Amino acid sequence: MEMQNITKVLGSNPYPGRGIILGKSMDGQSAVMAYFIMGRSENSRNRVFVTDRDGIRTEAFDAKKLTDPSLIIYSPVRVLNGTTIVTNGDQTDTIYDCIKNDQTFAFALRTRTFEPDQPNFTPRISGVVEAAGNYKLSILKSAYGDPASVQRFFFEYNSPISGAGHLIHTYKGDGSPLPSFEGEPTLVHVSGSIDDFTAQIWNSLNNDNKVSLFTRFIHLKTGLVDSRIVNKNQ
């Protein structure tokens, strides 16, 4: 698989939806992660990321405009015993609880399915970064738009390569219904500082549709984290 430029991949897609990037910094010292959200409706765009314990949660920017919180208010990032969990929904809590009870990432996601937002049936995308820097990604999606059939895909990356990461997102692009992501996570180049990484992703996302971005570098020797949050609603 050829390594892609993040700017090119995201910049050519007007609506990738929600997305996760996991990887390793160019200098090999840090695990790298990013999570972004986009929105087309007023309800989806009315959100910000806020810090919450070791992770983040989504929150309504204007509480008076919040209509249905069921699929838009959740904790995208949580941390348990050195393992960082990132997802696009409340399956963050499912994974957290299962790992806490000595069960696996895959076990947790086999109890879940795609989102019930007919006709899109938005995929649930999830990832974990382990203390050593190894990471996993998953997508749960409808089989060709059939609400009775779920497909679960899991990807594991051990001894990751410095300067490389993998991007997975919910949609191939804009449309009605929205077309689900297909294939393996995209291999992307990771370079620069956390501020460079953050700016590259944020500036690549469609300006009309982007809502919020979270990035984090986790130092592999010390476990210290450096995080950034960018909200369009400030």
Phi and psi in degrees as GROMACS dihedral restraints (atoms count N, CA, C in turn):
[ dihedral_restraints ]
;  ai    aj    ak    al  type     phi  dphi    fc
    3     4     5     6     1   -78.1    20    10
    4     5     6     7     1   136.6    20    10
    6     7     8     9     1   -72.9    20    10
    7     8     9    10     1   131.3    20    10
    9    10    11    12     1  -103.9    20    10
   10    11    12    13     1   158.5    20    10
   12    13    14    15     1   -87.0    20    10
   13    14    15    16     1   128.7    20    10
   15    16    17    18     1   -56.9    20    10
   16    17    18    19     1   -42.7    20    10
   18    19    20    21     1   -59.7    20    10
   19    20    21    22     1   -42.2    20    10
   21    22    23    24     1   -68.8    20    10
   22    23    24    25     1   -43.9    20    10
   24    25    26    27     1   -65.2    20    10
   25    26    27    28     1   -50.2    20    10
   27    28    29    30     1   -78.1    20    10
   28    29    30    31     1   -34.9    20    10
   30    31    32    33     1   -67.9    20    10
   31    32    33    34     1   -23.0    20    10
   33    34    35    36     1   -90.5    20    10
   34    35    36    37     1    -0.7    20    10
   36    37    38    39     1  -118.5    20    10
   37    38    39    40     1   112.3    20    10
   39    40    41    42     1   -68.8    20    10
   40    41    42    43     1   -21.4    20    10
   42    43    44    45     1  -150.3    20    10
   43    44    45    46     1    76.2    20    10
   45    46    47    48     1   -74.0    20    10
   46    47    48    49     1    -9.2    20    10
   48    49    50    51     1    82.3    20    10
   49    50    51    52     1  -120.2    20    10
   51    52    53    54     1  -106.4    20    10
   52    53    54    55     1   144.8    20    10
   54    55    56    57     1  -145.1    20    10
   55    56    57    58     1   153.0    20    10
   57    58    59    60     1  -126.0    20    10
   58    59    60    61     1   135.1    20    10
   60    61    62    63     1  -122.9    20    10
   61    62    63    64     1   127.5    20    10
   63    64    65    66     1  -125.9    20    10
   64    65    66    67     1   143.3    20    10
   66    67    68    69     1  -178.8    20    10
   67    68    69    70     1  -154.1    20    10
   69    70    71    72     1  -137.2    20    10
   70    71    72    73     1   138.2    20    10
   72    73    74    75     1   -63.6    20    10
   73    74    75    76     1   159.6    20    10
   75    76    77    78     1   -60.6    20    10
   76    77    78    79     1   -35.4    20    10
   78    79    80    81     1   -81.3    20    10
   79    80    81    82     1    -2.4    20    10
   81    82    83    84     1    76.2    20    10
   82    83    84    85     1     5.2    20    10
   84    85    86    87     1   -92.3    20    10
   85    86    87    88     1   -17.8    20    10
   87    88    89    90     1  -135.0    20    10
   88    89    90    91     1   143.1    20    10
   90    91    92    93     1   -77.0    20    10
   91    92    93    94     1   143.9    20    10
   93    94    95    96     1  -122.3    20    10
   94    95    96    97     1   138.7    20    10
   96    97    98    99     1  -145.9    20    10
   97    98    99   100     1   153.7    20    10
   99   100   101   102     1  -147.5    20    10
  100   101   102   103     1   147.5    20    10
  102   103   104   105     1  -140.4    20    10
  103   104   105   106     1   127.2    20    10
  105   106   107   108     1  -127.8    20    10
  106   107   108   109     1   153.5    20    10
  108   109   110   111     1  -127.6    20    10
  109   110   111   112     1   149.4    20    10
  111   112   113   114     1  -130.5    20    10
  112   113   114   115     1   170.0    20    10
  114   115   116   117     1  -158.3    20    10
  115   116   117   118     1   146.9    20    10
  117   118   119   120     1  -109.3    20    10
  118   119   120   121     1   -31.6    20    10
  120   121   122   123     1   -89.6    20    10
  121   122   123   124     1   161.8    20    10
  123   124   125   126     1   -61.2    20    10
  124   125   126   127     1   -38.0    20    10
  126   127   128   129     1   -64.6    20    10
  127   128   129   130     1   -42.6    20    10
  129   130   131   132     1   -69.4    20    10
  130   131   132   133     1   -34.5    20    10
  132   133   134   135     1   -79.7    20    10
  133   134   135   136     1   -14.4    20    10
  135   136   137   138     1   -86.4    20    10
  136   137   138   139     1    57.0    20    10
  138   139   140   141     1  -141.3    20    10
  139   140   141   142     1   155.6    20    10
  141   142   143   144     1  -140.0    20    10
  142   143   144   145     1   158.3    20    10
  144   145   146   147     1   -91.7    20    10
  145   146   147   148     1   138.5    20    10
  147   148   149   150     1  -132.3    20    10
  148   149   150   151     1   151.8    20    10
  150   151   152   153     1   -68.9    20    10
  151   152   153   154     1   146.5    20    10
  153   154   155   156     1  -150.3    20    10
  154   155   156   157     1   105.2    20    10
  156   157   158   159     1    55.2    20    10
  157   158   159   160     1  -122.0    20    10
  159   160   161   162     1   -89.8    20    10
  160   161   162   163     1     0.4    20    10
  162   163   164   165     1  -132.2    20    10
  163   164   165   166     1  -142.2    20    10
  165   166   167   168     1  -140.4    20    10
  166   167   168   169     1   166.0    20    10
  168   169   170   171     1  -138.7    20    10
  169   170   171   172     1   159.9    20    10
  171   172   173   174     1   -88.2    20    10
  172   173   174   175     1   151.7    20    10
  174   175   176   177     1  -148.4    20    10
  175   176   177   178     1   145.8    20    10
  177   178   179   180     1   -66.7    20    10
  178   179   180   181     1   132.5    20    10
  180   181   182   183     1   -70.5    20    10
  181   182   183   184     1   -43.3    20    10
  183   184   185   186     1  -123.1    20    10
  184   185   186   187     1   102.6    20    10
  186   187   188   189     1   -58.6    20    10
  187   188   189   190     1   -28.3    20    10
  189   190   191   192     1   -69.7    20    10
  190   191   192   193     1   -23.0    20    10
  192   193   194   195     1   -94.6    20    10
  193   194   195   196     1    -5.5    20    10
  195   196   197   198     1   -71.0    20    10
  196   197   198   199     1   125.9    20    10
  198   199   200   201     1  -107.1    20    10
  199   200   201   202     1   -68.1    20    10
  201   202   203   204     1  -116.2    20    10
  202   203   204   205     1   108.5    20    10
  204   205   206   207     1   -84.2    20    10
  205   206   207   208     1    -4.0    20    10
  207   208   209   210     1   -59.6    20    10
  208   209   210   211     1   -38.4    20    10
  210   211   212   213     1  -111.8    20    10
  211   212   213   214     1     1.8    20    10
  213   214   215   216     1  -118.4    20    10
  214   215   216   217     1   -15.2    20    10
  216   217   218   219     1  -109.2    20    10
  217   218   219   220     1   115.4    20    10
  219   220   221   222     1  -166.8    20    10
  220   221   222   223     1   178.5    20    10
  222   223   224   225     1  -105.1    20    10
  223   224   225   226     1   101.3    20    10
  225   226   227   228     1   -67.6    20    10
  226   227   228   229     1   -30.8    20    10
  228   229   230   231     1  -131.1    20    10
  229   230   231   232     1   127.2    20    10
  231   232   233   234     1  -137.9    20    10
  232   233   234   235     1   157.2    20    10
  234   235   236   237     1  -127.1    20    10
  235   236   237   238     1   135.2    20    10
  237   238   239   240     1  -138.7    20    10
  238   239   240   241     1   114.8    20    10
  240   241   242   243     1    50.6    20    10
  241   242   243   244     1    44.7    20    10
  243   244   245   246     1    86.8    20    10
  244   245   246   247     1    -6.5    20    10
  246   247   248   249     1   -99.0    20    10
  247   248   249   250     1   125.4    20    10
  249   250   251   252     1  -100.4    20    10
  250   251   252   253     1   127.6    20    10
  252   253   254   255     1  -108.0    20    10
  253   254   255   256     1   135.3    20    10
  255   256   257   258     1  -138.6    20    10
  256   257   258   259     1   129.5    20    10
  258   259   260   261     1  -147.5    20    10
  259   260   261   262     1   172.9    20    10
  261   262   263   264     1  -101.6    20    10
  262   263   264   265     1    22.7    20    10
  264   265   266   267     1  -170.9    20    10
  265   266   267   268     1  -166.2    20    10
  267   268   269   270     1   -74.8    20    10
  268   269   270   271     1     2.9    20    10
  270   271   272   273     1   -68.8    20    10
  271   272   273   274     1   -12.4    20    10
  273   274   275   276     1   -53.1    20    10
  274   275   276   277     1   -46.0    20    10
  276   277   278   279     1   -68.7    20    10
  277   278   279   280     1   -36.1    20    10
  279   280   281   282     1   -61.6    20    10
  280   281   282   283     1   -46.5    20    10
  282   283   284   285     1   -64.5    20    10
  283   284   285   286     1   -44.8    20    10
  285   286   287   288     1   -56.4    20    10
  286   287   288   289     1   -49.4    20    10
  288   289   290   291     1   -65.1    20    10
  289   290   291   292     1   -38.6    20    10
  291   292   293   294     1   -69.0    20    10
  292   293   294   295     1   -44.0    20    10
  294   295   296   297     1   -62.9    20    10
  295   296   297   298     1   -39.0    20    10
  297   298   299   300     1   -60.7    20    10
  298   299   300   301     1   -29.6    20    10
  300   301   302   303     1  -100.2    20    10
  301   302   303   304     1    25.2    20    10
  303   304   305   306     1    63.4    20    10
  304   305   306   307     1    29.6    20    10
  306   307   308   309     1  -107.4    20    10
  307   308   309   310     1   171.4    20    10
  309   310   311   312     1   -98.9    20    10
  310   311   312   313     1   165.5    20    10
  312   313   314   315     1   -54.2    20    10
  313   314   315   316     1   -48.7    20    10
  315   316   317   318     1   -66.2    20    10
  316   317   318   319     1   -40.3    20    10
  318   319   320   321     1   -57.3    20    10
  319   320   321   322     1   -45.5    20    10
  321   322   323   324     1   -59.6    20    10
  322   323   324   325     1   -44.9    20    10
  324   325   326   327     1   -77.7    20    10
  325   326   327   328     1   -17.4    20    10
  327   328   329   330     1   -73.7    20    10
  328   329   330   331     1    -9.6    20    10
  330   331   332   333     1   -92.2    20    10
  331   332   333   334     1    -2.5    20    10
  333   334   335   336     1  -121.3    20    10
  334   335   336   337     1   166.5    20    10
  336   337   338   339     1  -139.6    20    10
  337   338   339   340     1  -173.4    20    10
  339   340   341   342     1   -68.1    20    10
  340   341   342   343     1   169.4    20    10
  342   343   344   345     1   -72.8    20    10
  343   344   345   346     1   147.2    20    10
  345   346   347   348     1   -86.5    20    10
  346   347   348   349     1    43.1    20    10
  348   349   350   351     1  -102.0    20    10
  349   350   351   352     1    62.4    20    10
  351   352   353   354     1   -51.0    20    10
  352   353   354   355     1   139.0    20    10
  354   355   356   357     1   -92.8    20    10
  355   356   357   358     1     3.4    20    10
  357   358   359   360     1   -76.6    20    10
  358   359   360   361     1   -35.3    20    10
  360   361   362   363     1    45.4    20    10
  361   362   363   364     1    59.0    20    10
  363   364   365   366     1   -54.1    20    10
  364   365   366   367     1   130.9    20    10
  366   367   368   369     1   -63.2    20    10
  367   368   369   370     1   150.0    20    10
  369   370   371   372     1   -95.6    20    10
  370   371   372   373     1   120.7    20    10
  372   373   374   375     1  -109.7    20    10
  373   374   375   376     1   140.9    20    10
  375   376   377   378     1  -146.9    20    10
  376   377   378   379     1   154.1    20    10
  378   379   380   381     1  -151.6    20    10
  379   380   381   382     1   157.6    20    10
  381   382   383   384     1  -135.6    20    10
  382   383   384   385     1   141.8    20    10
  384   385   386   387     1  -116.2    20    10
  385   386   387   388     1   121.3    20    10
  387   388   389   390     1   -85.0    20    10
  388   389   390   391     1   163.4    20    10
  390   391   392   393     1   -57.0    20    10
  391   392   393   394     1   -33.4    20    10
  393   394   395   396     1   -80.0    20    10
  394   395   396   397     1    -6.7    20    10
  396   397   398   399     1   101.7    20    10
  397   398   399   400     1   -12.1    20    10
  399   400   401   402     1   -64.4    20    10
  400   401   402   403     1   149.6    20    10
  402   403   404   405     1  -143.7    20    10
  403   404   405   406     1   161.4    20    10
  405   406   407   408     1  -134.3    20    10
  406   407   408   409     1   149.2    20    10
  408   409   410   411     1  -132.5    20    10
  409   410   411   412     1   156.0    20    10
  411   412   413   414     1  -150.6    20    10
  412   413   414   415     1   152.8    20    10
  414   415   416   417     1  -137.9    20    10
  415   416   417   418     1   131.3    20    10
  417   418   419   420     1  -111.3    20    10
  418   419   420   421     1   120.7    20    10
  420   421   422   423     1  -141.9    20    10
  421   422   423   424     1   157.6    20    10
  423   424   425   426     1   -69.5    20    10
  424   425   426   427     1   143.5    20    10
  426   427   428   429     1   -80.1    20    10
  427   428   429   430     1    97.9    20    10
  429   430   431   432     1    58.9    20    10
  430   431   432   433     1    35.6    20    10
  432   433   434   435     1    79.9    20    10
  433   434   435   436     1    10.5    20    10
  435   436   437   438     1   -87.2    20    10
  436   437   438   439     1   115.8    20    10
  438   439   440   441     1   -68.5    20    10
  439   440   441   442     1   -12.9    20    10
  441   442   443   444     1   -92.9    20    10
  442   443   444   445     1    -4.0    20    10
  444   445   446   447     1  -129.8    20    10
  445   446   447   448     1   124.9    20    10
  447   448   449   450     1  -114.3    20    10
  448   449   450   451     1   141.5    20    10
  450   451   452   453     1  -114.9    20    10
  451   452   453   454     1   132.5    20    10
  453   454   455   456     1  -120.1    20    10
  454   455   456   457     1   124.1    20    10
  456   457   458   459     1  -121.3    20    10
  457   458   459   460     1   138.1    20    10
  459   460   461   462     1  -129.7    20    10
  460   461   462   463     1   138.7    20    10
  462   463   464   465     1  -132.8    20    10
  463   464   465   466     1   130.3    20    10
  465   466   467   468     1  -120.5    20    10
  466   467   468   469     1   136.4    20    10
  468   469   470   471     1  -128.7    20    10
  469   470   471   472     1   105.0    20    10
  471   472   473   474     1  -104.1    20    10
  472   473   474   475     1   148.1    20    10
  474   475   476   477     1    47.7    20    10
  475   476   477   478     1    59.1    20    10
  477   478   479   480     1   -60.9    20    10
  478   479   480   481     1   154.1    20    10
  480   481   482   483     1   -85.7    20    10
  481   482   483   484     1   135.6    20    10
  483   484   485   486     1   -61.0    20    10
  484   485   486   487     1   136.0    20    10
  486   487   488   489     1    82.3    20    10
  487   488   489   490     1    11.1    20    10
  489   490   491   492     1  -130.0    20    10
  490   491   492   493     1   150.7    20    10
  492   493   494   495     1  -151.0    20    10
  493   494   495   496     1   176.6    20    10
  495   496   497   498     1  -129.4    20    10
  496   497   498   499     1   133.3    20    10
  498   499   500   501     1  -110.8    20    10
  499   500   501   502     1   129.7    20    10
  501   502   503   504     1  -131.4    20    10
  502   503   504   505     1   142.2    20    10
  504   505   506   507     1  -144.4    20    10
  505   506   507   508     1   171.7    20    10
  507   508   509   510     1   -79.5    20    10
  508   509   510   511     1   -35.8    20    10
  510   511   512   513     1  -125.4    20    10
  511   512   513   514     1   146.0    20    10
  513   514   515   516     1   -68.8    20    10
  514   515   516   517     1   -27.4    20    10
  516   517   518   519     1   173.1    20    10
  517   518   519   520     1  -167.5    20    10
  519   520   521   522     1   -78.2    20    10
  520   521   522   523     1   162.6    20    10
  522   523   524   525     1   159.0    20    10
  523   524   525   526     1   176.7    20    10
  525   526   527   528     1  -144.8    20    10
  526   527   528   529     1   105.9    20    10
  528   529   530   531     1   -71.1    20    10
  529   530   531   532     1   164.9    20    10
  531   532   533   534     1   -69.6    20    10
  532   533   534   535     1   128.5    20    10
  534   535   536   537     1   -78.0    20    10
  535   536   537   538     1   129.0    20    10
  537   538   539   540     1   -69.4    20    10
  538   539   540   541     1   151.1    20    10
  540   541   542   543     1   -54.4    20    10
  541   542   543   544     1   143.4    20    10
  543   544   545   546     1  -130.0    20    10
  544   545   546   547     1   149.0    20    10
  546   547   548   549     1    86.6    20    10
  547   548   549   550     1  -167.7    20    10
  549   550   551   552     1   -75.7    20    10
  550   551   552   553     1   156.9    20    10
  552   553   554   555     1   -54.9    20    10
  553   554   555   556     1   144.6    20    10
  555   556   557   558     1   -78.7    20    10
  556   557   558   559     1   128.4    20    10
  558   559   560   561     1   -75.1    20    10
  559   560   561   562     1   121.3    20    10
  561   562   563   564     1  -126.7    20    10
  562   563   564   565     1   154.4    20    10
  564   565   566   567     1   -81.7    20    10
  565   566   567   568     1   133.0    20    10
  567   568   569   570     1  -116.9    20    10
  568   569   570   571     1   123.6    20    10
  570   571   572   573     1  -147.2    20    10
  571   572   573   574     1   162.1    20    10
  573   574   575   576     1    80.5    20    10
  574   575   576   577     1  -174.6    20    10
  576   577   578   579     1   -78.2    20    10
  577   578   579   580     1   175.0    20    10
  579   580   581   582     1   -62.1    20    10
  580   581   582   583     1   -33.7    20    10
  582   583   584   585     1   -69.6    20    10
  583   584   585   586     1   -38.0    20    10
  585   586   587   588     1   -63.3    20    10
  586   587   588   589     1   -46.2    20    10
  588   589   590   591     1   -60.6    20    10
  589   590   591   592     1   -45.9    20    10
  591   592   593   594     1   -62.3    20    10
  592   593   594   595     1   -47.9    20    10
  594   595   596   597     1   -63.9    20    10
  595   596   597   598     1   -38.6    20    10
  597   598   599   600     1   -61.9    20    10
  598   599   600   601     1   -45.5    20    10
  600   601   602   603     1   -68.1    20    10
  601   602   603   604     1   -50.5    20    10
  603   604   605   606     1   -60.1    20    10
  604   605   606   607     1   -42.7    20    10
  606   607   608   609     1   -72.9    20    10
  607   608   609   610     1   -16.4    20    10
  609   610   611   612     1   -86.3    20    10
  610   611   612   613     1   -22.6    20    10
  612   613   614   615     1   -76.2    20    10
  613   614   615   616     1   144.3    20    10
  615   616   617   618     1   -54.4    20    10
  616   617   618   619     1   125.8    20    10
  618   619   620   621     1   -64.9    20    10
  619   620   621   622     1   -31.8    20    10
  621   622   623   624     1   -73.8    20    10
  622   623   624   625     1   -31.3    20    10
  624   625   626   627     1  -104.2    20    10
  625   626   627   628     1   -18.4    20    10
  627   628   629   630     1   -71.1    20    10
  628   629   630   631     1   146.2    20    10
  630   631   632   633     1  -123.3    20    10
  631   632   633   634     1   -57.7    20    10
  633   634   635   636     1  -150.8    20    10
  634   635   636   637     1   156.2    20    10
  636   637   638   639     1  -141.6    20    10
  637   638   639   640     1   137.4    20    10
  639   640   641   642     1  -124.7    20    10
  640   641   642   643     1   134.3    20    10
  642   643   644   645     1  -131.6    20    10
  643   644   645   646     1   153.2    20    10
  645   646   647   648     1  -151.2    20    10
  646   647   648   649     1   136.9    20    10
  648   649   650   651     1  -108.4    20    10
  649   650   651   652     1   129.3    20    10
  651   652   653   654     1  -114.7    20    10
  652   653   654   655     1   113.0    20    10
  654   655   656   657     1   -67.6    20    10
  655   656   657   658     1   125.5    20    10
  657   658   659   660     1   -72.7    20    10
  658   659   660   661     1   -25.1    20    10
  660   661   662   663     1   -88.4    20    10
  661   662   663   664     1   -39.3    20    10
  663   664   665   666     1  -101.1    20    10
  664   665   666   667     1   -20.7    20    10
  666   667   668   669     1    79.2    20    10
  667   668   669   670     1    -0.6    20    10
  669   670   671   672     1   -68.1    20    10
  670   671   672   673     1   143.3    20    10
  672   673   674   675     1  -115.2    20    10
  673   674   675   676     1   149.1    20    10
  675   676   677   678     1  -130.6    20    10
  676   677   678   679     1   120.7    20    10
  678   679   680   681     1  -127.0    20    10
  679   680   681   682     1   155.7    20    10
  681   682   683   684     1  -135.3    20    10
  682   683   684   685     1   145.6    20    10
  684   685   686   687     1  -127.5    20    10
  685   686   687   688     1   132.0    20    10
  687   688   689   690     1  -124.4    20    10
  688   689   690   691     1   123.6    20    10
  690   691   692   693     1  -118.4    20    10
  691   692   693   694     1   132.2    20    10
  693   694   695   696     1   -65.9    20    10
  694   695   696   697     1   -37.7    20    10
  696   697   698   699     1   -84.9    20    10
  697   698   699   700     1   107.9    20    10
